[in-house]
């Protein structure tokens, strides 16, 4: 019961961070009299937001008693591994590529820290302490990679149609398509490295369980 309570607290923190960021985005759009619906679409065009939404949903499913198909699916160890790899990519990529580009203040700083720093660490802790070991397979890694690949394809199509790019390292108008592809390959390699590391840790921990119980 205590474990379910702290997982529920993680879910609440994740949803709060997303709600705060959405409010900040829509508040700016309202001030400049831009479309709020467009702001909502823009909000969900970020890999950070999508991955944090998955993490918050993962925590919510684990903390709830729901047996819906979605909740059961989210509780699967392979899904938890996928979400963990994705949000770890968010934190690492932000620290390496984006943190130095701006200095958020006030509520934006709080939202930024929660989405890019706190949630990746908390999700990793959740994966280690809550998710059962021994369920990951090598084929999960390329399967999980379909998510960043699909996101990149969507970003290219959206950017080409409206000229808006969510991250500077995928800005084709400034960098050119060739450079953007190189950047994307680097990010994909990072994701595959993170996912492979989770797989190795899962296998090692699973192999250690029998001896640990003796």
MORANOR-V687657 format. One record per residue. N is the residue number from 1. RES is the residue in one small letter. NEAR is the number of other C-alpha atoms within 12 Angstrom. Layout:
N;RES;NEAR  N;RES;NEAR
This chain:
1;x;11  2;x;9  3;x;16  4;x;19  5;x;16  6;x;21  7;x;31  8;x;26  9;x;23  10;x;34  11;x;31  12;x;27  13;x;30  14;x;40  15;x;30  16;x;24  17;x;33  18;x;37  19;x;28  20;x;27  21;x;35  22;x;32  23;x;21  24;x;27  25;x;28  26;x;24  27;x;20  28;x;19  29;x;21  30;x;17  31;x;13  32;x;12  33;x;13  34;x;16  35;x;17  36;x;21  37;x;16  38;x;20  39;x;25  40;x;25  41;x;20  42;x;29  43;x;28  44;x;26  45;x;27  46;x;31  47;x;35  48;x;41  49;x;36  50;x;27  51;x;36  52;x;47  53;x;35  54;x;38  55;x;47  56;x;39  57;x;33  58;x;43  59;x;42  60;x;30  61;x;30  62;x;36  63;x;29  64;x;25  65;x;15  66;x;15  67;x;14  68;x;12  69;x;11  70;x;18  71;x;22  72;x;22  73;x;19  74;x;30  75;x;33  76;x;25  77;x;29  78;x;32  79;x;35  80;x;44  81;x;47  82;x;42  83;x;46  84;x;42  85;x;43  86;x;46  87;x;44  88;x;40  89;x;40  90;x;42  91;x;36  92;x;27  93;x;31  94;x;27  95;x;19  96;x;17  97;x;20  98;x;21  99;x;21  100;x;11  101;x;13  102;x;14  103;x;13  104;x;16  105;x;12  106;x;13  107;x;19  108;x;25  109;x;20  110;x;23  111;x;31  112;x;34  113;x;30  114;x;34  115;x;43  116;x;37  117;x;29  118;x;26  119;x;45  120;x;36  121;x;27  122;x;33  123;x;43  124;x;32  125;x;21  126;x;33  127;x;36  128;x;23  129;x;16  130;x;24  131;x;32  132;x;22  133;x;28  134;x;25  135;x;25  136;x;31  137;x;25  138;x;21  139;x;17  140;x;25  141;x;31  142;x;23  143;x;23  144;x;33  145;x;30  146;x;20  147;x;28  148;x;35  149;x;24  150;x;17  151;x;29  152;x;31  153;x;19  154;x;23  155;x;32  156;x;29  157;x;19  158;x;22  159;x;25  160;x;18  161;x;13  162;x;14  163;x;16  164;x;24  165;x;28  166;x;27  167;x;30  168;x;25  169;x;31  170;x;36  171;x;27  172;x;29  173;x;21  174;x;17  175;x;17  176;x;17  177;x;18  178;x;16  179;x;18  180;x;25  181;x;22  182;x;17  183;x;24  184;x;29  185;x;20  186;x;21  187;x;31  188;x;30  189;x;21  190;x;26  191;x;36  192;x;31  193;x;23  194;x;32  195;x;37  196;x;28  197;x;21  198;x;38  199;x;34  200;x;22  201;x;23  202;x;29  203;x;20  204;x;18  205;x;22  206;x;23  207;x;16  208;x;15  209;x;15  210;x;12  211;x;10  212;x;9  213;x;8  214;x;6
